[in-house]
Amino acid sequence: MTFFDDEHGSSQPQRHSKRRRRIGTSLLVVFGLCLGSLAALPSGYVVEQPGPVFNVLGEDGGNPVISITGVDTYPTSGALDLLTVNVQGSPAKPLSFLQLWSLSRRAGSIIVPTDEVYPPDLSTKQVEAQDQQMMQDSQESAKLIALKELGYKVPYKIGVVEIAADSPAKKALRLGDKILSVNGVKVSRIDDLPNYIAAWAKAKPLRLGLIRGSKRLTVEVTPQKRTDGSWRLGIIIANSYEFPFEIKTRLDGIGGPSGGLMFALGIIDKLTPGHLNGGKKIAGTGTIDLDGKVGPIGGIAQKMIGASEQGAQYFFAPKSNCNEVVGHIPAGLEVFSVANIKDALTALDKIAQGASLDSLPTCNAN
């Protein structure tokens, strides 16, 4: 029979206790390193969330979002809310996995690969510049459509607003040139020129008919093939309108084309007696083209949440976004599908009159 004295017998529990402490300390160190990695390593993703909401009938930073001079305007009430999506993270400021997890916990947040928002062949500044240009174009289109709905005739031309440093058109074109034709074919829409270049698809000169100042002239520019296989002149063009009076639209720091519909409705409301929305709070989104068609936009689920959080009662969604609307409508928000400006005006008239809304198109599972 073997006996142990008290000192020898108590040493085994002490050794086990020390071993457990060492293991516990090691696990804490590993856990800390993992947290450190999550906090430091770039995730390669960004988070899209409901962004700020702007009433186009109101003000932004103390200035009217829409101001009109040179013609009679009328009081408005209620709200026509323009929705935005807030993107957290960028290639310049990548999100860590820990930040990604924290930001994604907000309702309406979605995680998106960074490359989907910021294409790898463009810098963050270039993406932001493109977004700003799209916002300006959408505001100009909104002015045109609003005035057309009110019976005004608005002449417009396609103008050169930017020329890239490496552009093959750098010597031939100048900022402010108005493009009338390409190879003798009339350019009447902003898509006509890039569509013609894509169909041309060759390194042979194009003849561009222009107005420069008060002169008409023809210049030749040879398209350049890019690494993605497309052909470009290396210019940015935009519609240049001759409005019968001054309409200013402004939203600082907001980019993209999705405000076109709401800007058009806001302009119409200010130029017509009465209240287009019946004094109610209405939100909406959608691009608008030169025919008044409402086009699809991104982030509609986030925009509906933003509208709901700001107390909107009704929401106008582009018909082409309906598949993204179904199943994502916040409680208490009534969503109507609009294919063009006339659909939106019809809905506003019924809402303002307090009429039945049952006949208005909505989004369904089909």
N, C-alpha and C positions, 0 to 999 in steps of 0.2 A: 504494500500500500504506500502510495506516495503522498506526501503532505507538502503544502506550500505555506510559507509564512505570509502574513498580511501584506507586506511590501511586495513580494513577488506575485502574489495572487491578484493584486490590484493593477498591475502593469498592463495586462491585456486590454481592459476597457479603455485605459488611457491612450494606448496605441491606436485602437479603433476610433476613438474620439478625434485624435489628431489627424488620422487618415481622412475621416469624413470632413473635417474642417478644410484640409488641403483640397479635397475634391470639390467641396462647395465653393471655395475661393477660386479654383480653376474654372468652374462653371460660370461664376460671376464674371470672371475676366473674359471668357469666350463670349458670354452674352453681351458684355460691354463692347467688345470688339465688333460683334455683329451689329449692334445698334449704331456704333460709330460708322461702320461701312454703309448702313442704310441711310445715315444722315449725310454721308459724304459722296457716295457714288451717284453719278447722274443716271437717271432712270431711262432716258430716251422717250419719255412720254410728257404730255401736257394735260392739264385738266380744263375742260370747258364747263362753265357755270353760268347760271342766269346773271346777266349783266344789268347795268343801270337802265332805267326806263325814263323816256323823255316824252313829255306832252308837246306835240308840235304846235299846239295852240298857245303854249305858255312860253316860259323863258329858260335860258340856259346861261348860268353865270351872270344874271342880271340883264341879259340882252334877249330880245324876242328870237325864238327859233325861226319864225317866218315873219319878215317885215316887208310891207308892200307900200310903195310911194308912187304918186302920179295918177292915182285912180281912187275912187271911193272904196272904202273897206267897211266892214260891219263887225259889231261885237260878237264874240263867241263865248261859249260856256262849256262845262264838262271837260272832257279830255279825248284826244285822239293820240293814244300812246304808241310811240315807236319803241320797239324792243331791241336789245342787244345781247350778245354773248360775251362773257368775260373769259379770256384765255389766260390761265396761270401757267407760267413757264415759257421758255423760248430757247433757241440754241445758244444765245448769249447768256441767258440765266436759266440753266437747266434745273429741273426739279430733282431732288433726291428721292429715293424710295420712301423715306419717312415723310417728306413733304407731300408726296403723291398720296400716301395713305391718309394723311391728315386732311388735305383739301378735298379728297373724294368723298368724305363723310357728309358734306353738305347735300341737302336734297337737290336733285336735278343735275348733279355733277356727273360727267362722264370722262373716262380716261381715253385719250387719243394719242396714237404715235406722233411724235414731234414732226416727222417728215410729212404728215398729212396736212399740217397747218403751215409749216415752214419748209417748202421744197428745198432739197439739198443744193440745188443749183442757183438758189437765190439767197442773198443775205437778209438778215432780219430787217434792215432798213429798206431794202428793195421791196420786201413783202408789205411792209407798212406803207410805203409810197404807193404801191399798187392799190392797197385798200383805200387810201385817201383819194386816189384818182377815181376809183369805182364809186365812192361816196359822192364826189363832185358830179360825176356823170349821171348818177341816179337822181340827184337834185335837179339837174338841168332837164332830164327827161320828165320828171314830175311836174316842173313848171310848164313844159310844152303840153303835156296831156291835160293838165288842169285847164289851161287856156283854151285848148281845142274843145274840151267839154263845154266850155262857156261860150263857144262860138267865135273865138278869136282865130285869126290866121297868123301863123308864126313861121316866117322863112328861116331856114337853117342850112348850114354847110358843115363839111367835115374839116376840122382844123388840126394842124400839127402842133402839139403842145410839148413834146419832148423829143430830142434827138440824141441817141446814145453816142458815147465817145468813139466807139468802134463801128458806128453805123456806116453802111455803104452809101447812105443818103446824105451824109454830113456835108458834102460839098455842093449838092444839088438843091437841098431843101433848107428852109429857114423856119424858125418858130413863127407861128401865126399864119403860115401858108394855108390857103383853103384848097383842098383837093376836089376837083370837079369830075375828073375822069381818069381811067387807066386803060391804056391802049385803045382809046376812043370810046370805051364803054363808060356810061355815066355812073358816077359814084353817088348814090342817093342815101345810103345807110352806112352806119359806122362799120358794119360787118362786111360790106361789099369789098373793100380793099383787101383785108386779110384773106377772105374767101377766094378772091381772084388770084392772089399771090400763091395760095395753096394749090389752086388748080393749074397755075402756070408752072410751078415747081421746076424751074430751070435757071441757070446762071446766064440769062440773056436780059438785055436792058428792057425795062418797062417804061413806057411813055406816060408821064403823069401830067394831066392838064391842071393848071393852078390859077388861083387869083392871089397875087402878092401885092398888097396895098390896093392901088387902083388899076394894076396891070394884069392882063391875062397872058400866060406863057406856058410853054411845054418844056419839061425837063426829063432827062433819062436817068434811071436808077436801076442798077443790077442787083437783084435779090441775092442774099447770102445764105448758104446752107448752114444750119446749126448742127451741133453734135447730136441733137435728138432727131435729126432727119428733116426738120421743118425748115421752111424758107422764110426769111424775114428781111424787112427793110431797116430794122433797127430804129423805129420811130414809135411814138405813142400818139394816137389821134383821139380827138374828142369832138362831139357835136358843138357847133358854135351857132347860137340862136340870136335872132333879132326880135327881142320881146317888145311889145308896145308900151310897157312901163316897167319900172324897176321892181324886181322880186329878189329879196335876199334871203337865203337860208343858211343857217349855221348850227353846227353841233361840234364843239371842240373835242378833238381826240377820238372821234368815232369814225371808223372806216367800214368799207364794204357797201354793196349795192342794195341791201335788203330794206332800206327805208323809203324806197321810191313810192310805194302805194300810199303810205301814211302822209308823206310830204304832199302828194297830189291832192289828197282829201283835205288836208289842212289849208292849202291854198284856195281850193274851191269854197271851203267854209268861210274864209275871210273875205272872199269876193262876192258872196251872196247874202241877202238878208235872211234873218232867222238863224236857227241853230241846226246845223247839218246832222248832229248826233242827238238832237233832242235834249241836250244838256247832260247826257249820260257819259259814263266813263267807258270808252271803247278802245281796245288795243288791236294791233294788227301788224302784219309783216308781209314782205313780198317785193320783188323787183318789179319794175314797170318798163315796158319797151315803148317804141314810138307809135305803136298801134293801140296802146292802152292795155296790153295783155299783162297779167300778173304772173311772174315767174317764180320758180322754186328758190328756196334759201336754205342755209344750213342752221342747225341748232334749234329747230322749231320746238322741240320738247322743253329745252331750257327757256325759250322765250314765252311759252305758255305758262310756265311756272312763275317767271318774272311778272307777267301780266296779272296772274292770280294774286301774287303777293302784294301787288300795288292796288288791289281792289277792283280790277276791271270786271265788268259784267259780261261783255261780249268780246269775241276775238275773231279777226279775219285771217284765215290761213289760205295760202295759195293752193288751188285745186291739185296741183302737181306734188304737193307735200302731204296729201291726205293719208298715204300709207304710213307716214311717220307720226301722224296725229292720233290715229286710232289706238286706244289703249293707254294714252299718255295725257289725257285731258284732266286737269286738276278739278276737284270738286267745286261746283258753283260757277264754273266758267262755261259759257255757251259758245261753241265754235261753229263758224259758218265758212263754207268753202267758196272762194272767189276765183274766177278764171280771168276776170278783166275789171277795169275800173267801173264799168256799168253794174256789175254784180255787187260791188261794194256800195255804190250809190243807192241801188235798190234796197239793200239791207239797211242802210242808214235811214232811208226814208220810212221804212216800216217801223224801225225802232223809234224814230222820232215821233211818228204818228201814234205809237202805242198799238199798232195793228198786230194781227196774228203773225207769228214768225214761222209757222209750220211749213209754209211753202218754200222757205229759203233752203238752198242746198247745204247739206252738212257732209262730213266725212264719214264713211262707213268701211266695213272690213273688206269690201270689194274694190 
